[in-house]
Amino acid sequence: MPKKDIATNKTTRQGIKIKILLLETGITQSALAERFAVSQAFISQVISGKSKSYPIQKAISKILKVPFEELWSNAVIRRGL
């Protein structure tokens, strides 16, 4: 049995949490993609932690009314952008 990467497990938990919040608020990944003028696939990658986009992560946090740090605890914040 292959070893599981701890970072992957954390990312998966993060993605699941965000997906649940989206379901609870009735917001789809497609709606977010349209709002931010990006693909739904990119939104999915951001939510799962496979891609980083501070502006989109910050906006999703605001839309879901959840502190940024609570949703993206493993995100690298780039100051000055």
Legacy VTK file of the C-alpha trace (Angstrom):
# vtk DataFile Version 3.0
C-alpha trace
ASCII
DATASET POLYDATA
POINTS 81 float
0.000 0.000 0.000
1.513 3.377 -1.009
2.203 5.943 1.691
-0.143 8.894 1.794
1.343 12.359 1.610
0.319 14.368 4.673
0.167 17.585 2.610
-2.206 15.908 0.151
-4.466 14.813 3.002
-4.516 18.378 4.366
-5.279 19.762 0.924
-8.075 17.252 0.500
-9.614 18.268 3.839
-9.319 21.927 2.821
-11.030 21.257 -0.509
-13.811 19.261 1.086
-14.447 21.999 3.644
-14.694 24.646 0.923
-16.925 22.451 -1.255
-19.287 21.900 1.690
-19.434 25.646 2.340
-20.175 26.261 -1.330
-22.999 23.707 -1.241
-24.427 25.259 1.926
-24.454 28.700 0.322
-25.718 27.469 -3.044
-22.677 28.757 -4.915
-21.198 26.618 -7.666
-17.637 26.459 -8.890
-18.981 27.455 -12.300
-20.539 30.594 -10.827
-17.226 31.488 -9.190
-15.401 30.881 -12.466
-17.779 33.165 -14.312
-17.460 35.847 -11.648
-13.657 35.799 -11.777
-13.407 35.249 -15.556
-11.444 32.015 -15.201
-12.233 28.406 -16.001
-14.151 26.130 -13.667
-11.146 23.805 -13.790
-8.938 26.585 -12.400
-11.406 27.275 -9.573
-11.352 23.556 -8.777
-7.545 23.611 -8.674
-7.534 26.627 -6.358
-10.065 25.010 -4.033
-8.137 21.736 -3.932
-4.861 23.562 -3.323
-3.256 22.464 -6.586
-3.060 26.075 -7.802
-2.546 29.274 -5.848
-4.247 32.574 -6.571
-4.279 34.931 -3.621
-6.873 37.301 -5.157
-9.275 34.446 -5.903
-8.632 32.741 -2.559
-9.286 36.044 -0.758
-12.483 36.635 -2.762
-13.777 33.110 -2.068
-13.110 33.650 1.645
-15.060 36.895 1.536
-17.956 35.350 -0.420
-18.170 32.455 2.056
-17.771 34.851 5.014
-14.978 32.734 6.464
-11.592 34.158 7.496
-8.894 33.634 4.857
-6.621 31.829 7.296
-9.360 29.348 8.182
-9.839 28.279 4.566
-6.304 28.573 3.266
-4.119 27.703 6.251
-1.441 26.300 3.941
-1.518 29.198 1.479
1.575 31.229 0.795
0.672 34.883 1.104
2.663 37.165 -1.169
2.794 40.657 0.228
2.705 43.703 -1.976
0.721 42.220 -4.849
LINES 1 82
81 0 1 2 3 4 5 6 7 8 9 10 11 12 13 14 15 16 17 18 19 20 21 22 23 24 25 26 27 28 29 30 31 32 33 34 35 36 37 38 39 40 41 42 43 44 45 46 47 48 49 50 51 52 53 54 55 56 57 58 59 60 61 62 63 64 65 66 67 68 69 70 71 72 73 74 75 76 77 78 79 80
